[in-house]
Amino acid sequence: MVNLFLHLFIGDRSFHQQVMAAGDNGDATLGLVDEVKGKIRSLHFL
């Protein structure tokens, strides 16, 4: 089981991301955090 917390703050031209996770399996938890970070990097804003 993995719990994921995502906080995105967008203000004016600044963008701040915070990704935290806790889980029973360290490799699975880290993999999920890396996957979410990759998806955040691929976001496109208008």
C-alpha positions, 0 to 999 in steps of 0.5 A: 500500500502506498499513500501519495500526497501531491501539492502544486502551487502556481502563482504568477510565473512561479511553479512549486511542486511537492511530492511525498509518499509513504508505503510498505515497499521502498522500491514501489514507493520511490517508483511511484514518486518518480512516475508522478514527478515525470508526469508533472514535468510533462505538463503544458500550460497555456 
